[in-house]
């Protein structure tokens, strides 16, 4: 008499057939038909045509994962390759869950490191696996021009009763069919990397001025259509030439990298930070009015003022930054006018760590600043100690608050007499320049 399964009511042989086969069994069962399918000329032509139909890496990898799922039934398929920074990253996936991620990296790293297939029925018992990794996995290297540029990985959270195996003829067929998408993926990533290099500043990693102009034109048109504000920050490091003259250009380049990191960390995800040239930086703030732009500018400037640059090289360099703010449509109607307005604002800052915005009253300096300036630099006050002549603090100075009637947002750090003399040599079209010129002529 044939025993009956208690759960299904079927004979044991029928119950076993109805259970879902593990990865090793599925691979063994489809090996013959899969080899015949992959060796057909039409399959190869279809892979070449569809893989090269796009130049976007995600679409190429997405096509590959979808096609792999039709070849070998597995709960999860993933394409892994090097990203623009050279790090191993997931390009596309189908069915990937957080529990499968550890098994993914074990299989992918092995396939890319060895340039060979990875087959494991139970990663928990496999010596190539890591602690806490479970399930079964198969991985195929993506080889292009004799280089392993990625891996196609199939995962199953359940272990296999038998180790998945591939016949040599089937392995050759899979490698042949994967060569076309591997070339397409490598071309797409290379093109994306070239595009990124063309718009990225080599030193700081921020965007360059070319990309800044493109984004500014695009965002200004979008802001004009939607009626949303658009702000632009211009940032100039005060007296940065002294860093190069004193510590060398290599130290100056490292300081610029650290400044760029501060700007990148202070800006929001939607903002576009760029190096405009030399020690000048710019930040585009979409959907941001004047008050929001001033807040971002103050955050950037305060962090630069508080940072100790080149500390890893045993130096202690403190920098200040002057920032100009312009907002569309308040003071400009186009990208060119917005750029020009921000340039005017930063020249009005005077190079002493000020923050100015277009629309502020630039007819004259605040009275508190004149008092501090006359005491700080007057030749008639030799008895006053320089250490006691600090600028007024924002808490004790009503004019230090941000408003539309003043162009001082934060008091500058104390400069030496020599720095003031050098700055005063060139007249400027603002109150600070006129004050410097008159002071020079009176000396």
Secondary structure, DSSP 8 states (H G I E B T S, - for coil): ---B-TTTSSBHHHHHHHS---HHHHHHHHHHHHHHHHTSHHHHHHHHHHHTS---HHHHHHHHHHHHHHHS--SEEEEEEE-TTS-EEEEEEES--GGGHHHHHHHHHHHHHHSS-EEES-TTT-TTS-TT--SEEEEEEEEETTEEEEEEEEEESS--SS-----HHHHHHHHHHHHHHHHHHHHHHHHHHHHHHHTB-TTTSSB-HHHHHHHHHHHHHHHHHHT--EEEEEEEETTTHHHHHHH-HHHHHHHHHHHHHHHHHHS-TT-EEEEEETTEEEEEEET--HHHHHHHHHHHHHHHHH--BTGGGT--B---EEEEEEEETTTBSSHHHHHHHHHHHHHHTTTSS-EEETTS--SS--HHHHHHHHHHH-TT-TTS-GGG-----GGG-GGGS--TT-S-SS------HHHHHHHHTS--SSHHHHHHHHHHHH-
